Amino acid sequence: MLNALEVFTTVVVGVMVGVEFSVAFVMNRIFNALPEDADQLARAHGGRMLGAVMPVWYITSVVLVAVWAIAGWHRPGAGLAVTAGALLMVSVIMSILLLVPINNQGKTWTPENRPADWKEQMNRWDRYHYVRVAVIIAAFAFLAAALV
């Protein structure tokens, strides 16, 4: 049963990493190439859609890793799972303190009501997101290492 939990957790975190990597290095680059209004509208829509899903995904990932670490405390790799969980907690804290406030504003913007510095705010969100992606990739790597 613990093996199934470990694999399931690794897959859940891995898919989350894939989505966030895609946002950082694929979707936002596509959005940035669109005309200004389309770029801003696409980011607002993405902020609403992913802003609803990702908090559940992040918290679920942390809980799954915590259960793995507790249930497998006696097994090799438990320390790696704990490290992965700590990194995922860092990503949640980063999200709450740095990314969510920008996202909550950006998802309500339209071409008519967006602030003059909206691009600078989106660039700041992107920079924070790159760091968060690096953190969750590291967490995923620790989970993968804990499996072997």
Number of C-alpha atoms within 10 A of each C-alpha: 5 11 11 9 16 22 15 13 23 23 16 18 25 20 14 20 21 15 16 22 19 14 20 17 12 12 17 19 13 12 17 15 11 13 9 13 12 15 18 23 18 19 21 20 15 18 20 16 12 14 16 11 11 14 15 11 15 20 14 15 22 22 16 20 27 17 18 22 22 13 13 18 14 10 10 12 19 20 17 19 29 21 19 27 26 17 22 26 20 16 22 20 13 17 19 13 11 15 20 17 12 18 21 14 15 24 19 14 17 14 12 7 8 14 14 8 8 15 15 11 16 18 12 15 18 17 14 15 21 16 13 25 22 16 21 27 22 17 29 26 16 21 29 20 12 20 15 7
